[in-house]
Amino acid sequence: MRNLDTGPTIVIGAGLAGLTAAWRLAREGMEVIVVEAEERVGGRAYTAREGWTDGQYTDYGGELVDADYRALIAVCEQVGVELTQPIAYAMPEDDDLSTVEGYLRVGTFVIQGEVLDRASCLAAGRLIRSAAEAHPPTQGEIVEQWILRARLAPREAGIVRSVARMLCQLDPWDCDVHFVFGKPSAGFRRIVGGTQRLAEALADGLDVRLGDPVARVHRYGGVAVETESGASYRGSRVVCATGPYAMAQIGFDPPMVEEKISTVQSLLPAMGGKVIAQYAEGDAIRERFREVVYTDDAFNACWVTMHEATSGPAIVTSFVTGQARHLLGDDDASLARLDELVGQVVDGPVTRLRGEVKNWWADPIAMGVTVTPYDPARPAIAGTLSAMERRTHMAGDYTEGGMAGTLEAAVRSGHRVADEILRTPQRFHIDDINERLARA
Ligand SMILES: Cc1cc2nc3c(=O)[nH]c(=O)nc-3n(C[C@H](O)[C@H](O)[C@H](O)COP(=O)(O)OP(=O)(O)OC[C@H]3O[C@@H](n4cnc5c(N)ncnc54)[C@H](O)[C@@H]3O)c2cc1C
């Protein structure tokens, strides 16, 4: 029968969200074209594989896979991508009042320039717990406001700030308490070979056009997607899977609905990047960095990437975000500061073999790390952002509620969009329908 919704689905963006949607649709036999601005797939799933000693690699973007990333873990299984064993970055107990208590049992904390020993960490955990008992946080309270209301001493305040910053990449005056009073992680895994491997596996066999940013999307009748190079793709519908900031750099005709634009504009941007270095003192670093090192310094957290490497040098990855992100403008200063911190934690000088700074904030396409919506408002925000209009489906980590800003949210959004498209009733020519009925 003549399907009146002819033309492929055009997916803009080959990050995990766009690729999950495209992979699902292609598996159902639908025609899909993915148009990607960069010369590679993956977006913020970006693995740096070249030039590290001992064939090691690291992730410039998303890497930690939480135990409840069910959609991502399932997709990894389906496309044959392996995950490492989980590492417990926290040791939560049933009666904990805050996530921080679990992190204090295993993590390393460098607060006010000092590496805290385990006894100090446990003592701080008890003080934070008493503060939470005496001053229970209210839903949606800002972390910094709770710190002040609960009168935390400088050491405990530094600890709470460092954990909050690690979990959302925002400053403590920008994020709400659910990050430090929510459910602790049961253990993080990584994708063996780096996160980009999942993107590459999803893209395998798909029609992906690399290196050509989309400039305009015309949405009259069907859709026509026009790129900066002048290429044009006609389709029956479009999936916009560009990430939150990149989406604002595409001209939609007719424009997106005002509600969606105002919601995007109201999101809290998590800005910054990673400072990454490989050191010769691998064993000492693995020993001290097995779990996350949290700081109240410019680095909000650091850890050893590639946790399947058990010998040789070690790559340390650190996050610099929020107000401290200006440090990323100076590669030498950022790396020297990381050397200093790593040396302090391992208690000896370290030899840097290679260093890299990935400033997502200055990345002309991604333009930021992610967005982290205020928790109580998430369902409404996700509802508005994910809504389909004028044959435009929205995918991306920022369009999902509970897990916004994560690899899991990206994969879930891709599944949601694929479901939307697969469930759309198909329209057939009335003559064909009559003919079919007559034959029946
Ligand atoms: C430093 C950092 C650390 C992180 N750590 C973690 C972590 O440990 N765990 C976790 O769960 N999450 C983490 N994240 C978040 C995670 O990486 C993202 O949530 C996820 O990768 C987003 O996927 P996406 O497909 O929604 O968007 P993206 O990966 O941004 O994909 C969007 C794609 O669209 C393309 N694009 C943009 N504009 C255009 C255009 N005009 N035309 C065509 N293509 C375009 C982009 O090039 C990109 O490929 C981290 C992110 C960063 C940056």
The ligand as an SDF file (V2000), in Angstrom:
LIG
                    3D

 53 58  0  0  0  0  0  0  0  0999 V2000
   32.9650   15.6520   31.2550 C   0  0  0  0  0  0  0  0  0  0  0  0
   31.7050   14.8390   31.3020 C   0  0  0  0  0  0  0  0  0  0  0  0
   31.5950   13.8020   32.2030 C   0  0  0  0  0  0  0  0  0  0  0  0
   30.4320   13.0590   32.2920 C   0  0  0  0  0  0  0  0  0  0  0  0
   30.3880   12.0030   33.1540 N   0  0  0  0  0  0  0  0  0  0  0  0
   29.2920   11.1980   33.1530 C   0  0  0  0  0  0  0  0  0  0  0  0
   29.3020    9.9820   33.8700 C   0  0  0  0  0  0  0  0  0  0  0  0
   30.3160    9.5980   34.4530 O   0  0  0  0  0  0  0  0  0  0  0  0
   28.1700    9.2360   33.8690 N   0  0  0  0  0  0  0  0  0  0  0  0
   27.0520    9.6200   33.1870 C   0  0  0  0  0  0  0  0  0  0  0  0
   26.0410    8.9280   33.2480 O   0  0  0  0  0  0  0  0  0  0  0  0
   27.0470   10.7410   32.4310 N   0  0  0  0  0  0  0  0  0  0  0  0
   28.1430   11.5190   32.3810 C   0  0  0  0  0  0  0  0  0  0  0  0
   28.1740   12.6150   31.5570 N   0  0  0  0  0  0  0  0  0  0  0  0
   26.9780   12.9330   30.7830 C   0  0  0  0  0  0  0  0  0  0  0  0
   26.8610   12.0570   29.5200 C   0  0  0  0  0  0  0  0  0  0  0  0
   28.0830   12.0330   28.8240 O   0  0  0  0  0  0  0  0  0  0  0  0
   25.7610   12.6590   28.6540 C   0  0  0  0  0  0  0  0  0  0  0  0
   24.5860   12.7330   29.4310 O   0  0  0  0  0  0  0  0  0  0  0  0
   25.4510   11.8480   27.3880 C   0  0  0  0  0  0  0  0  0  0  0  0
   26.6100   11.4310   26.7270 O   0  0  0  0  0  0  0  0  0  0  0  0
   24.5770   12.7240   26.4980 C   0  0  0  0  0  0  0  0  0  0  0  0
   24.2220   12.0320   25.3120 O   0  0  0  0  0  0  0  0  0  0  0  0
   23.2650   12.7460   24.2500 P   0  0  0  0  0  0  0  0  0  0  0  0
   23.1620   11.8290   23.1070 O   0  0  0  0  0  0  0  0  0  0  0  0
   22.0440   13.2120   24.9220 O   0  0  0  0  0  0  0  0  0  0  0  0
   24.0330   14.0770   23.8250 O   0  0  0  0  0  0  0  0  0  0  0  0
   25.4550   14.2280   23.0960 P   0  0  0  0  0  0  0  0  0  0  0  0
   26.3660   13.1540   23.4680 O   0  0  0  0  0  0  0  0  0  0  0  0
   25.8970   15.6300   23.3540 O   0  0  0  0  0  0  0  0  0  0  0  0
   25.1050   14.0480   21.5590 O   0  0  0  0  0  0  0  0  0  0  0  0
   24.6350   15.0890   20.7600 C   0  0  0  0  0  0  0  0  0  0  0  0
   25.2450   14.9360   19.3780 C   0  0  0  0  0  0  0  0  0  0  0  0
   24.6700   15.9110   18.5250 O   0  0  0  0  0  0  0  0  0  0  0  0
   25.6860   16.4570   17.7290 C   0  0  0  0  0  0  0  0  0  0  0  0
   25.2510   17.7830   17.2550 N   0  0  0  0  0  0  0  0  0  0  0  0
   25.1280   18.9150   17.9760 C   0  0  0  0  0  0  0  0  0  0  0  0
   24.6790   19.9050   17.1900 N   0  0  0  0  0  0  0  0  0  0  0  0
   24.5020   19.3830   15.9680 C   0  0  0  0  0  0  0  0  0  0  0  0
   24.0480   19.9060   14.7340 C   0  0  0  0  0  0  0  0  0  0  0  0
   23.7000   21.1810   14.5990 N   0  0  0  0  0  0  0  0  0  0  0  0
   23.9880   19.0840   13.6690 N   0  0  0  0  0  0  0  0  0  0  0  0
   24.3340   17.7750   13.7860 C   0  0  0  0  0  0  0  0  0  0  0  0
   24.7710   17.2340   14.9340 N   0  0  0  0  0  0  0  0  0  0  0  0
   24.8520   18.0200   16.0010 C   0  0  0  0  0  0  0  0  0  0  0  0
   26.8840   16.5060   18.6460 C   0  0  0  0  0  0  0  0  0  0  0  0
   28.0980   16.6450   17.9210 O   0  0  0  0  0  0  0  0  0  0  0  0
   26.7510   15.1830   19.3650 C   0  0  0  0  0  0  0  0  0  0  0  0
   27.3960   14.1450   18.6820 O   0  0  0  0  0  0  0  0  0  0  0  0
   29.3360   13.3690   31.4550 C   0  0  0  0  0  0  0  0  0  0  0  0
   29.4420   14.3910   30.5220 C   0  0  0  0  0  0  0  0  0  0  0  0
   30.6210   15.1130   30.4210 C   0  0  0  0  0  0  0  0  0  0  0  0
   30.7300   16.1860   29.3840 C   0  0  0  0  0  0  0  0  0  0  0  0
  1  2  1  0
  2  3  1  0
  2 52  2  0
  3  4  2  0
  4  5  1  0
  4 50  1  0
  5  6  2  0
  6  7  1  0
  6 13  1  0
  7  8  2  0
  7  9  1  0
  9 10  1  0
 10 11  2  0
 10 12  1  0
 12 13  2  0
 13 14  1  0
 14 15  1  0
 14 50  1  0
 15 16  1  0
 16 17  1  0
 16 18  1  0
 18 19  1  0
 18 20  1  0
 20 21  1  0
 20 22  1  0
 22 23  1  0
 23 24  1  0
 24 25  2  0
 24 26  1  0
 24 27  1  0
 27 28  1  0
 28 29  2  0
 28 30  1  0
 28 31  1  0
 31 32  1  0
 32 33  1  0
 33 34  1  0
 33 48  1  0
 34 35  1  0
 35 36  1  0
 35 46  1  0
 36 37  1  0
 36 45  1  0
 37 38  2  0
 38 39  1  0
 39 40  1  0
 39 45  2  0
 40 41  1  0
 40 42  2  0
 42 43  1  0
 43 44  2  0
 44 45  1  0
 46 47  1  0
 46 48  1  0
 48 49  1  0
 50 51  2  0
 51 52  1  0
 52 53  1  0
M  END
$$$$
